[in-house]
Amino acid sequence: MNMTTTTITRWAFAALTVMGASGVPASAQSGRVSLTGDVTRPYLDAEQGMTVDTLVALALDRAPAILAVRARAAAAHADVDQAALRPNPSISVKRRDDTGSPDGEFGIDLSVPLDLFRREGRVGVASQAAAGADAAVNDAERRLRIGVRKQAALALGAVANALGQTRDLIAARVVEGAAPSLERDLAEVEYQRADVVRRQRRADADAAIVALRAMVGLAPGTPLRFKLDLEALVAESSALALPADVDAAIANRPDVRRADAAIRAAIARRDLLLREARPDVSLFGGYTRVRMGFPQLGFTAAGDLTPVHGATNNVEFGAMVMLPARNRNQGAVAAADADAQAAGQDRADLVLQARADVDAAGIRDAEARAVVATYRGGLGALAERNLEVVRETYQLGRATLFDVIGEIRRYLDFQRDYTAALVAAFDARADLAGALGDVR
């Protein structure tokens, strides 16, 4: 097959795949802006594909970063159990034997710290640390949910761009001997250019899916297909119910609750320091047996000779009091007060930033959805109709192939802009949900 025949075959095939039974583009027949078809199979599967919620659930179950944060939270809760334990008693055993003498000593001493005031302080500090760790887990999950959703939208946007390039929109009247050689050459260049762009777009889609697969925690090479396309995903996100009380939603955000825990932790540390500055008591007791003798003999009551020796048994007990006369943790208490003030200011700054995030995301969300509505409100149909008019004009010999190629490029640019608008709309809604505490 020579070059001319190859070109004719390509463009004839393009015309057949693009034109539907009614002679209009397949996308116009479906009433949708984006182009879909059999080429969607590597990426979209309405039966076996995954929803974004499924991907989020997988990420929360498998992502190593989340598992690490949860392990740290488990360690923090174990610290609470440890803080609740009383100090161990201590016991000491001693023995003394004098060489060449019957003298010796054996004793046992026991010491029991009462831990009168410090246990509750330790538990309070550890409990607030555990609460902060739990809030850190929730915040990491919130960020992961947002990240997976935005990466899924990015991947679906790349998929939409890739699919938009897989169909050639030129329906030229290219038959043997019916078109000048210049037009055939132009068509061949445009065909190959479109093929190059298609490969680049598919590479972008595959790379985005690889990144999403890693974020979710799936093994490399695991098949990942989407159940919904980008348009359906944006429509689904539009139904998201947002809370009416923004201040309450912000106060319940995991990062704000983590800041609250940081304030309480600083206060709990101060309380522990004050408790450690109180007198504390330890009880002690002991038993000692002392042997004594002399290298002389004495007489028993019966008049018999016997070595002179004896033994005493001593029992002692008492209490030891720690008196905080000099070190009452004055500097540490002042530092804890400063830490509490700093934590309070950090929370105030976080709340201000969170409110700004909500307002900014709300503005972007409203504008992005207005842009999508503009595209869907007839702009897409108008762009398709313009393309079809130019193509029909060309088939009638009243326009040049340059006109057709130019209109095709404008239409493909329109598709990419529409895809970008869809991604922006989904991202804005994801950011808004995240700013409000990840509304689900």
ChimeraX attribute file (.defattr): number of C-alpha atoms within 10 A of each C-alpha:
attribute: neighborCount
match mode: 1-to-1
recipient: residues
	/A:1	7
	/A:2	6
	/A:3	11
	/A:4	17
	/A:5	14
	/A:6	12
	/A:7	21
	/A:8	21
	/A:9	16
	/A:10	16
	/A:11	24
	/A:12	17
	/A:13	13
	/A:14	18
	/A:15	21
	/A:16	12
	/A:17	16
	/A:18	19
	/A:19	19
	/A:20	14
	/A:21	10
	/A:22	8
	/A:23	12
	/A:24	14
	/A:25	21
	/A:26	20
	/A:27	19
	/A:28	20
	/A:29	13
	/A:30	11
	/A:31	12
	/A:32	14
	/A:33	23
	/A:34	23
	/A:35	22
	/A:36	19
	/A:37	13
	/A:38	8
	/A:39	14
	/A:40	18
	/A:41	12
	/A:42	13
	/A:43	22
	/A:44	22
	/A:45	16
	/A:46	13
	/A:47	9
	/A:48	11
	/A:49	16
	/A:50	16
	/A:51	17
	/A:52	20
	/A:53	13
	/A:54	14
	/A:55	23
	/A:56	22
	/A:57	15
	/A:58	15
	/A:59	25
	/A:60	22
	/A:61	13
	/A:62	15
	/A:63	19
	/A:64	15
	/A:65	16
	/A:66	19
	/A:67	15
	/A:68	12
	/A:69	19
	/A:70	19
	/A:71	14
	/A:72	17
	/A:73	21
	/A:74	14
	/A:75	13
	/A:76	21
	/A:77	20
	/A:78	14
	/A:79	18
	/A:80	19
	/A:81	12
	/A:82	13
	/A:83	20
	/A:84	16
	/A:85	11
	/A:86	13
	/A:87	12
	/A:88	10
	/A:89	13
	/A:90	11
	/A:91	13
	/A:92	10
	/A:93	12
	/A:94	10
	/A:95	12
	/A:96	12
	/A:97	12
	/A:98	10
	/A:99	8
	/A:100	7
	/A:101	12
	/A:102	15
	/A:103	17
	/A:104	16
	/A:105	17
	/A:106	15
	/A:107	17
	/A:108	15
	/A:109	17
	/A:110	15
	/A:111	19
	/A:112	17
	/A:113	18
	/A:114	15
	/A:115	15
	/A:116	15
	/A:117	17
	/A:118	22
	/A:119	17
	/A:120	17
	/A:121	21
	/A:122	23
	/A:123	20
	/A:124	22
	/A:125	22
	/A:126	24
	/A:127	23
	/A:128	25
	/A:129	24
	/A:130	23
	/A:131	21
	/A:132	25
	/A:133	23
	/A:134	23
	/A:135	22
	/A:136	23
	/A:137	23
	/A:138	21
	/A:139	22
	/A:140	19
	/A:141	22
	/A:142	21
	/A:143	16
	/A:144	20
	/A:145	24
	/A:146	22
	/A:147	20
	/A:148	24
	/A:149	22
	/A:150	22
	/A:151	21
	/A:152	26
	/A:153	29
	/A:154	25
	/A:155	25
	/A:156	27
	/A:157	26
	/A:158	26
	/A:159	27
	/A:160	28
	/A:161	28
	/A:162	25
	/A:163	22
	/A:164	24
	/A:165	23
	/A:166	21
	/A:167	19
	/A:168	21
	/A:169	25
	/A:170	23
	/A:171	22
	/A:172	21
	/A:173	19
	/A:174	22
	/A:175	15
	/A:176	12
	/A:177	9
	/A:178	9
	/A:179	14
	/A:180	10
	/A:181	11
	/A:182	10
	/A:183	15
	/A:184	22
	/A:185	14
	/A:186	13
	/A:187	22
	/A:188	19
	/A:189	13
	/A:190	15
	/A:191	18
	/A:192	11
	/A:193	11
	/A:194	17
	/A:195	16
	/A:196	13
	/A:197	16
	/A:198	20
	/A:199	14
	/A:200	15
	/A:201	21
	/A:202	20
	/A:203	15
	/A:204	19
	/A:205	22
	/A:206	18
	/A:207	14
	/A:208	20
	/A:209	23
	/A:210	19
	/A:211	16
	/A:212	24
	/A:213	22
	/A:214	14
	/A:215	22
	/A:216	24
	/A:217	18
	/A:218	18
	/A:219	10
	/A:220	10
	/A:221	8
	/A:222	9
	/A:223	12
	/A:224	19
	/A:225	19
	/A:226	24
	/A:227	19
	/A:228	20
	/A:229	21
	/A:230	24
	/A:231	21
	/A:232	12
	/A:233	20
	/A:234	21
	/A:235	14
	/A:236	12
	/A:237	16
	/A:238	14
	/A:239	8
	/A:240	13
	/A:241	10
	/A:242	14
	/A:243	13
	/A:244	8
	/A:245	9
	/A:246	16
	/A:247	14
	/A:248	11
	/A:249	16
	/A:250	22
	/A:251	16
	/A:252	14
	/A:253	23
	/A:254	22
	/A:255	24
	/A:256	22
	/A:257	21
	/A:258	24
	/A:259	23
	/A:260	20
	/A:261	22
	/A:262	23
	/A:263	22
	/A:264	22
	/A:265	25
	/A:266	25
	/A:267	21
	/A:268	24
	/A:269	24
	/A:270	23
	/A:271	20
	/A:272	21
	/A:273	21
	/A:274	18
	/A:275	20
	/A:276	21
	/A:277	20
	/A:278	16
	/A:279	14
	/A:280	18
	/A:281	17
	/A:282	16
	/A:283	15
	/A:284	18
	/A:285	15
	/A:286	17
	/A:287	15
	/A:288	18
	/A:289	15
	/A:290	16
	/A:291	18
	/A:292	15
	/A:293	14
	/A:294	13
	/A:295	11
	/A:296	10
	/A:297	12
	/A:298	14
	/A:299	11
	/A:300	11
	/A:301	7
	/A:302	6
	/A:303	8
	/A:304	9
	/A:305	12
	/A:306	11
	/A:307	13
	/A:308	15
	/A:309	15
	/A:310	12
	/A:311	13
	/A:312	10
	/A:313	12
	/A:314	11
	/A:315	12
	/A:316	10
	/A:317	12
	/A:318	10
	/A:319	12
	/A:320	13
	/A:321	11
	/A:322	11
	/A:323	13
	/A:324	13
	/A:325	9
	/A:326	8
	/A:327	10
	/A:328	16
	/A:329	16
	/A:330	12
	/A:331	11
	/A:332	14
	/A:333	19
	/A:334	12
	/A:335	15
	/A:336	19
	/A:337	16
	/A:338	13
	/A:339	19
	/A:340	21
	/A:341	15
	/A:342	15
	/A:343	20
	/A:344	18
	/A:345	14
	/A:346	17
	/A:347	20
	/A:348	14
	/A:349	12
	/A:350	16
	/A:351	19
	/A:352	13
	/A:353	13
	/A:354	22
	/A:355	17
	/A:356	13
	/A:357	17
	/A:358	21
	/A:359	15
	/A:360	15
	/A:361	22
	/A:362	18
	/A:363	13
	/A:364	19
	/A:365	22
	/A:366	13
	/A:367	15
	/A:368	21
	/A:369	21
	/A:370	14
	/A:371	17
	/A:372	21
	/A:373	13
	/A:374	13
	/A:375	21
	/A:376	15
	/A:377	11
	/A:378	13
	/A:379	15
	/A:380	22
	/A:381	17
	/A:382	13
	/A:383	21
	/A:384	20
	/A:385	15
	/A:386	15
	/A:387	24
	/A:388	23
	/A:389	14
	/A:390	21
	/A:391	26
	/A:392	17
	/A:393	15
	/A:394	19
	/A:395	17
	/A:396	10
	/A:397	11
	/A:398	10
	/A:399	14
	/A:400	14
	/A:401	22
	/A:402	13
	/A:403	15
	/A:404	24
	/A:405	19
	/A:406	13
	/A:407	22
	/A:408	22
	/A:409	15
	/A:410	14
	/A:411	19
	/A:412	19
	/A:413	14
	/A:414	19
	/A:415	22
	/A:416	20
	/A:417	14
	/A:418	24
	/A:419	26
	/A:420	19
	/A:421	20
	/A:422	27
	/A:423	27
	/A:424	24
	/A:425	26
	/A:426	28
	/A:427	25
	/A:428	23
	/A:429	25
	/A:430	25
	/A:431	25
	/A:432	24
	/A:433	23
	/A:434	24
	/A:435	26
	/A:436	25
	/A:437	25
	/A:438	20
	/A:439	15
	/A:440	11
